[in-house]
Amino acid sequence: MSHVDDLPIHVFVLIDAFGWEIAQRLGFLSDELPYRAPLKTVLGYSSGAIPTMLTGRSPAEHGHWNLFYYDPEGSPFRWLRRFRDVPNWFLNHRVTRKVLKELGRRVLGLGPLFDCAVSPRLLPYFNWVEKRNIFEPHGIRGAASIFDRLAVAGVPYRAYSYHDSDDVEILSRARQDIEAGTATLFFLYLSEVDAFLHHHVEDDGPLKEKFAVYETGLRTLLAAARQRDPGAGFTLFSDHGMAPVRRHHDLARDIEALGLRVPDDYLAVYDSTMARFWFFSPEARPPIVERLGSLSCGRVLADDERQALGICFADRRYGDLVFLLDPGWLVSSSDFNTRGWMPAGMHGYHPDDPHSDAIFLSNQEPPVPMRTIADAYVCMAHAAGLLEPTPRAPRS
């Protein structure tokens, strides 16, 4: 018998992009997981949201937000400046981008998610935030994660992610490990739902079919946990939801029409739902701000709002200015999306949009009221015996 056989079992499953609206529409595992709440996410994408869940901290505190950040001195591609005279048709060729992507992933240590999502000519000005596996100790650069805390405390745990398995294999391996009795806390990151929802966010038939498969796998996992511990805790989280896409706008075209120079006057990174700008000449900011202010598809975020959202960085490495699209709009000129990609769903809108809400679904009452994705950290730390619960107000 394993020395952990008599300890309580807790299983935490993070399902990427599985939003509250869809979970409620499907009644997902409602018979097994009666404690349910929508969670407000952070502005941005999984690259900022998941580190917030794993640390309980805002992006401004843990340092991870969007994948690219301004860092000309530390850029792993600063050597590309020697090729400034190479014509654009060659640098922007799909083969060149493919080579740079593989170089980043296999040689420069940028991790399996790295993609050449800005013009290769601009890569020397940027760094990539997620170089390490964030599901391991020391994976998040600015704050201790739940995995750091578990390792220090000696809590036996297992973590599974796309770094070594697909979703089906993760569920299978986790079930086998639960049955083997080698750990007490299990963390599963299931990433493939995100890609599915980008194409089928409003398609009820495919949605029901897809999530029926996940429901079956999760019921099997819960049964295995209960076999070891009848009182096993079982909790599902997500990092954000998914909003239907209704309209597109070519934001890069608007800015390029101003005739400003890149990179002498400004730099820009066009994500799927926002654009981030850095200004290097006094002539650049006023016309860009004026042009953005004339658009009906989004708005510039004021500094005080960025502060309230936890995305205001003192060194401005993630941008001097952020222009955020309204829910349902998509940046059609984003380098993060392949040419011609027309998703039915997207995330990365303002956290106040109901479609952005993440999920908390559990078979146990949470130790604190669940309001934001940062509360996921509290749940996991409490389950591992690392925190005492915050006293609850008496029920009236």
C-alpha positions, -999 to +999 in steps of 0.1 A: +000+000+000+013+035-009+020+059+019-005+084+003-034+059+002-050+073+033-048+110+023-076+129+006-076+130-032-082+163-052-085+165-089-083+198-107-091+200-144-084+232-164-103+232-198-091+259-221-118+283-234-148+264-218-169+294-209-197+297-184-224+304-210-216+271-228-212+251-197-246+262-185-263+257-218-250+221-219-257+214-182-221+200-182-218+175-154-244+193-134-255+161-116-219+155-102-207+191-098-234+211-081-211+240-069-210+263-099-201+299-106-189+321-134-154+335-130-143+368-143-111+364-164-082+388-170-080+409-201-060+391-227-054+355-236-044+322-220-008+334-218-019+359-191-049+341-177-034+307-168-004+322-149-030+342-129-048+310-121-016+292-111-003+321-089-034+340-077-017+372-090-025+397-117-004+398-149+013+430-137+024+410-106+035+377-122+049+393-154+031+371-180+005+388-203+006+387-240+033+365-256+054+392-272+069+420-252+093+448-261+129+439-252+154+449-278+184+442-256+172+407-245+156+396-278+167+361-288+164+374-324+185+405-321+210+389-345+184+394-372+193+431-373+223+421-395+198+412-422+181+446-423+190+450-460+173+416-470+141+424-490+108+419-473+096+393-498+123+370-485+120+377-448+082+374-449+082+343-470+063+314-454+095+292-455+115+319-437+088+322-410+087+284-407+125+283-402+124+311-376+096+293-358+115+260-356+147+279-346+129+296-318+113+263-305+143+240-310+174+261-307+166+293-288+146+277-260+114+296-266+091+266-259+066+247-280+041+276-284+065+300-301+054+312-335+067+339-358+036+361-351+052+395-359+071+404-390+105+388-390+120+422-395+106+433-362+115+402-342+148+418-329+128+442-309+107+416-290+111+388-265+088+358-259+074+355-224+065+317-221+099+301-225+094+276-197+068+250-189+044+270-167+030+237-153+063+229-136+081+246-106+099+278-117+078+280-148+064+315-141+091+342-139+075+368-116+057+348-089+056+315-072+030+291-087+010+264-071+036+240-085+064+258-067+044+257-035+036+220-038+072+211-045+085+231-015+058+216+008+065+180-004+029+175-015+028+145-039+012+157-071+009+150-108+005+177-136-004+170-172-004+193-202+001+195-240+039+195-233+038+157-232+003+145-242-029+152-260-062+155-242-072+118-246-038+106-233-039+131-204-072+117-192-059+081-196-026+088-178-043+107-150-067+078-144-039+053-143-019+075-118-049+079-096-054+041-095-017+036-088-020+058-057+012+077-061-001+112-055-029+131-038-033+162-060-038+159-097-038+189-122-049+183-158-047+210-185-069+201-214-061+225-242-078+212-273-113+226-266-100+261-275-093+252-311-127+234-314-146+264-301-129+288-324-149+270-352-180+257-334-189+282-307-225+284-318-230+250-334-252+231-309-248+197-326-210+196-327-209+212-292-230+185-276-211+157-294-177+171-285-185+178-248-202+144-244-168+128-251-151+150-225-180+143-200-175+106-204-137+109-198-142+131-168-168+108-153-144+079-156-117+100-139-141+110-111-150+073-106-113+064-103-108+091-077-138+080-057-125+044-058-094+056-039-112+081-018-150+083-016-148+119-006-125+129-034-126+165-045-132+171-082-131+206-097-132+220-132-119+255-141-114+274-173-093+304-181-118+323-203-148+318-225-154+323-262-175+350-279-191+347-314-173+367-341-196+390-360-173+415-378-137+421-389-116+452-392-081+457-408-065+478-381-030+476-395-042+491-428-056+521-409-023+527-391+000+521-420-020+547-440-007+574-417+027+571-434+047+568-401+080+548-401+085+514-384+105+511-362+118+546-361+085+562-352+065+533-336+061+496-333+028+477-332+018+441-324-017+432-338-033+404-317-067+389-325-087+414-304-063+442-296-033+462-309-004+473-287+018+503-297+052+516-286+061+552-296+097+564-303+091+599-319+069+628-308+052+628-342+039+592-339+015+592-309-010+620-319-020+607-353-022+571-341-044+581-311-066+603-334-070+575-359-079+549-332-103+574-316-122+577-349-129+539-351-162+524-340-149+489-335-130+495-302-114+520-279-080+530-263-077+518-227-068+546-203-039+540-179-062+539-149-083+512-165-052+492-174-042+496-137-076+483-125-074+454-149-039+444-136-022+449-170-003+482-163+034+475-164+058+502-152+083+495-179+056+495-206+071+464-220+036+452-232+028+486-248+026+523-244-010+521-256-035+493-259-064+495-283-091+469-275-118+457-299-154+455-288-168+419-283-175+403-316-149+422-336-117+406-349-085+421-362-083+408-397-047+417-402-032+399-371+000+381-377-011+357-350-037+343-374-029+325-407-040+343-439-077+336-446-085+324-411-121+333-403-129+318-368-165+317-356-154+324-321-127+344-303-116+354-268-095+382-255-122+408-251-130+429-220-135+407-189-169+424-184-183+408-215-204+378-204-190+356-231-156+360-215-166+344-182-147+313-172-161+284-151-159+269-116-177+236-113-170+214-083-184+186-061-172+204-030-181+238-016-151+262-023-130+275+006-137+311-006-164+327-027-154+321-063-154+354-083-123+355-105-100+331-121-073+341-095-095+322-069-085+290-086-051+293-069-068+296-035-088+264-041-058+244-051-036+257-023-063+250+003-068+215-011-031+208-007-032+221+029-012+252+021-038+277+031-065+281+057-099+291+043-111+326+046-140+327+072-174+329+055-200+354+065-229+337+083-259+328+061-290+349+067 
